[in-house]
Amino acid sequence: MENNQIFYSLIKIYLSLFANEDLLDADLLEMVATVAKQATSGGDERIKAWLPSLKNQLRELLKQEDQTEGKQDIDDLENILQDSEGYLEVLLNVIQKIAQTSSDPQVVYPLLAENIDQLDEHFIVVLSYWFVTTIEEASTNEAEYMAALVVEFSNLIKLFPMADKGTNLEIAITGYELVLDTYQRLDLWVEWAIVQNNLGLAYAERIMGDKAKNQEKAIAAYHDALTVRTRAELPQDWAMTQNNLGTVYAERIMGDKAKNQEKAITAYHDALTVRTRAEFPQDWAMTQNNLGTVYAERIMGNKAENQEKAIAAYHDALQVYTPDVYPWDWAMTHNNLGDAYHDRILGDKKENIQAAIASYNQALEIYNQ
């Protein structure tokens, strides 16, 4: 079997993850190993680069008992690649614009908008194939630059306000996962950690797939990022990832809810050791608001005390979130504060209700029909 045919076979197996998860078993892993042995004996670096990601996804799917909804019915990779010229042209044009404009969304987004019909699962295949087959020809500097462009593209497509948000996130996740091996191979660990953090954000927002499992992938990505983003070496990045980790733990489906809340509180408090009001006021306010939300819903501890901590955290956030500078954050925090006053145990009930009404009315200065 020629190496190109082997590569096609491996990508076909990858695509079968979408269409035939019920057929995955140990025999399929053995087949992948056989194909890989043939490939590596022929020295095909494309397959060597592709295989770890493929095997990891296969192993993970084998652990899953249920099947993911919304599977894609992709029958033949070769047909996709034969029809890929238009997709590849769009991809290369976008990558070029990113390189020329330093990732200016005002330039990149109109180009994506012109080609919305091609932002689909076929685009994901073409992106994967292009990256894996192109990276093998690249020098070290070229590979680093190429990976950086794909990261920037993933960042942009993740926030692209048009097209299907679920598909945009899938494209972003694919881009992030593609570059991780490259950064690892090049010993670019700071960049690797940045991508892990971004991947965690994407999985936390992911629409496709099982929500609980997506959250677990987000948590794993954040923990991976924190192996590099330490408080001693990269304090601001460490605090950012701690804040993100806290948000996922606060919303986590798997595990014990009360314990997840405690992990969230710990992560937020860790973040606040770096995110001080004096040095990083906006980040400090964001984490304070997040912390208030967890305390308002906290299971462990004294309920009345938790409510007071929530109210205090919201008031702290509002020292920075002002209606003229951060109107939406100010309104959101006032809405949260209204909830906390409405449910408050301590204090005069009538005064608490009046305080809740006042907070809700302030939020409505920004929120409108």
Secondary structure as UniProt FT lines:
FT   HELIX           3..19
FT   HELIX           21..23
FT   HELIX           26..41
FT   TURN            42..43
FT   HELIX           45..63
FT   HELIX           77..82
FT   HELIX           85..101
FT   HELIX           105..114
FT   HELIX           116..118
FT   HELIX           121..135
FT   TURN            136..137
FT   HELIX           140..159
FT   HELIX           165..185
FT   TURN            186..187
FT   HELIX           189..205
FT   HELIX           211..226
FT   TURN            227..228
FT   TURN            231..233
FT   HELIX           235..251
FT   HELIX           257..272
FT   TURN            273..274
FT   TURN            277..279
FT   HELIX           281..297
FT   HELIX           303..318
FT   TURN            319..320
FT   TURN            323..325
FT   HELIX           327..343
FT   HELIX           349..363
FT   TURN            364..366
//
